[in-house]
Each structure stands twice: as C-alpha cells, then as structure tokens.
Amino acid sequence: MIRKLAIYTLLIILNKINNTINMKNLLEKVTAYSVEYLSSLKERRVAPSVNDLELLKKLDQPLQEKPLEAKEVIQELNEVGSRTVVANAGGRFFGFVIGGSLPAALAANWLAGTWDQNAGLAIASPFASHIEDVCSKWLVQLLPVAKESAAGFVTGVTTANFSAIVASRHAILKKQGWDVEANGLFNAPEIKVIVGEEVHGSLLKALSIAGLGHERLIKVPVDNQGRMKANVLPELDERTILCLQAGNVNTGSFDPAKEIIPLAKKKGAWVHVDGAFGLWAGASPEYKYLTEGYELADSWATDAHKWLNVPYDSGIVLLKNPDNLRAAMSMHGAYLDQAGDRIPYQYTPELSRKARGIEIWAALRSLGRNGVAELIESTCKHAKRFAEGLSNAGYTILNDVVINQVLVSFGEAETTNKIISEIQKDGTCWCGGTVWQGKTAMRISVSSWATTDEDVEKSLAAIIRIAKQKNG
Ligand SMILES: Cc1ncc(COP(=O)(O)O)c(C=O)c1O
C-alpha cells in the first residue's frame, strides 16, 4: 500500500516536472520565433506580398475533432503569421498613425499575458489596479491636462472619446436636474455639440453611440491646416460640449486652445480634447508650445498605442473631475459593489478587461520624461526630413509640417493614387492615401521609436524612385 502511494506521488511529481518542461520549451520556441521576426524587420518588406498572402488560406481549415499539441499550434501560427503580418513593428511603416512597440512595453506585454489579470475589479487584481493608479499619476504629470485629473485605460481613442463624451453628458444633464444614467436621453434637456470641420470620424462615431448623433452637430469652419477658427465660434452655454483637436490626423495641426478654451469656460461649456497622438507633443520641451492652453479643458482622449509605442490596444481617457466618469460608468450588483479609492470599472465602459496599465507603466518607466521627449522630437525630425526630401525632388508638401505628419501630392489625383499603390506594392515602406481639403495626397506619419535615419533615407529614395517612374 505504502509502495503504491509512493509510486503515485512520484508520478504526480514527474507529470508536474514534465508540464513545466513543456511550458518552458513552448515559451522558448515563442522567444525564438519572436526574435527571428524582430531581426528580420530591418530588411523585410513592409506589406506582405500577394504571394505571401496566399498563405492565409492555410489557416482556414475545418476545426479538427482532437486537441493539438500547443507546440504544433504555435508553429503553424508562426509559419503563417510571420510571413503575412504587416511589419508596422519595424521602422519603415508610415501609414495611418501607428506606433511600434518599445522593447520594455513588448516584454511587459508578454508578462501581462502570462499573468492574465482581470483589471476590472481591484479585488481580482490589486496589482493591475495599483499599476493603473501609478500610470494615471504619471500621465497627468506628463501630459497637458489639468493636474487634478485621473485616467481610465481603454482600447483606443474611439473608446476614450466615447467615455469622455458620456462623462460630459452626465455632468451637463445633472446640472439640468436630469439623471441620464437612470432615465436615458428620451425627454432629456438638449445638449449642443460643437466640433471642428476636420473632426476625426471616430469622434463622430463616439457621439453617435452616446446618443448625441453625428448629424445634429454644429461644425466650426477651419483654416487651411484644419484648425478651428476661433473668431467664428457659435453661441456656447452650459449645455454645450465643445470638442477640440490636438493633432489633426492629416496635417498634425492643433486647434487654438489658448484662445478658445477660456471663452468656452466663461460660458460654462464642457471642453473635450481629442488628442489621439498630438497631446504627446506636450511632453516635449521643443513642441509643448503647440499644446498651450489644452490643460484648461475638462476631458482628454489619447492613445498609448500611437506615439507612446505601446502594443495594441491601449487608449487613455482623462477627466479633470473623475466623479463625472465614475458616475457615467457606475454599475451595481451584490458581488460587484466595492470600496476603495479607485474602483477600476468606474473608469471604463468594460467590467472585465486586460490590465493595460502594465505596458504603459513599462513604456513610461523605460523612457522616463527625457525619453518620451526624445521619441516625440526624433519622429518629428524624421517627418521634416521626408518633407524636405520630397520637396527638393519637386513634389508638393500640402501641410505645414508642425509635428510628425506630412502630406505630399505627386500631381493629379490619379497619379498620386497610382504612386501610393506602387509604393505599397514595392514593400520598401508603407504610406497611405488621403484627401486633404479636396486634394488627393499621400500621408506619411512617423510614429515609431524604431524608425532610424537609415530607414528614412531608404524610404525616401524608394518613394522618389517610384514617383519618377510613374510621373515620367
Ligand atoms: C485625431 C484622431 N482621433 C481619433 C483617432 C482614432 O483612434 P483609435 O484608432 O485609437 O480609436 C485617430 C486615429 O488615428 C486620430 O488621429
């Protein structure tokens, strides 16, 4: 009997050792795959080729009956994924506004996956809740926001805008004696929403899902850089949400906050700032002049997955008076009621969610204040070099390159579109297209820590080579 028990115990121990070894082998494989991918970024094409994309079909097979070894699953995933993903982790991706992943943030992302924390409840993860609190304090110190603000950690700026809008909706209607969380918007006092003519589509989406509509807005005319004209603002009052933009997605321009926000505050309006990437200019001594006055607003939305170079997805909402966010996001249920200074689900639309504070903490801790400033300044320097190189080659730069965004026209719309498509196919770099105030343009957004001078020169040479071939 004793012998049987000893054998049984030994088997359990051996099984545990075996599982640990398997897990170690698996994670070592993932390390090898990841390192191989990261090392390939310097040379590899940015967008997958048409041939590479054929590989995607391999994923699409009937779901088998039996389990498959984790090692095989990961091998299969890597075979397809490492050949078909877009290499925005490298230094030659300039599409949309997409940052890379800082080494510390990527490594923290691995650990975060290992820990698998549910950040919705402090009791479910005191660690996740605490690290968010620390990030909130750091962000408030770093960004041009009111110093009494607190942050919530969401998926991106679309959700951050939404969160801020419902917090403003709460504050405005509460002043009018209306409990919007309890009674909804039917028969509620009207709220006036004002945006600039160059408002980002995601803010319109946020307004529409918040029940405020994207058609019943007042749009303020803008100048040739997309900046709201301060001298043609409509009537503002206590029932107004005025949305400003720090960093236009095309030109990178900033609404004149210093002029507009004091006027709006005098009238009792709520001021919200969509600062998806531009808000980070306020963390650089060289560029902070652009964000002067934004700290006077009531709410701000920004991304960590853009200019801070934190892996997807990572957005941040900041509220001067977080009581309004907490009220808008409140929820009740016997096992959910919590006490404490920071109840995480009162800062975001979700209950269960990943612990986004982990990667943000790692990014900020690895960069420090000087590193954040250096990241902003070096990417802006690269953008200026693109503008200079393309202008010297005879192409038209359509915007004042104030931060990291460059708009270039290669002539007629058809020619510009053809050149953009050829650049994407060529694979040396990746840039997207846009239409800026009626003119078709290619947009270059330099948002990644990984971009080097060499990447810029190589990309510039490819763009000019392709443009010359297509333009004759
Ligand atoms: C000004 C602005 N607002 C909002 C967004 C949307 O951000 P997200 O994709 O993180 O939701 C973007 C994206 O580029 C942007 O530039």
The ligand as an ORCA input file, in Angstrom:
! r2SCAN-3c Opt
* xyz 0 1
  C      -7.250     62.629    -34.149
  C      -7.643     61.168    -34.014
  N      -8.712     60.845    -33.277
  C      -9.100     59.562    -33.115
  C      -8.422     58.534    -33.717
  C      -8.902     57.103    -33.519
  O      -8.057     56.438    -32.627
  P      -8.207     54.865    -32.359
  O      -7.939     54.205    -33.659
  O      -7.172     54.584    -31.316
  O      -9.588     54.610    -31.860
  C      -7.319     58.814    -34.513
  C      -6.587     57.745    -35.218
  O      -5.661     57.977    -35.955
  C      -6.905     60.169    -34.651
  O      -5.830     60.506    -35.378
*
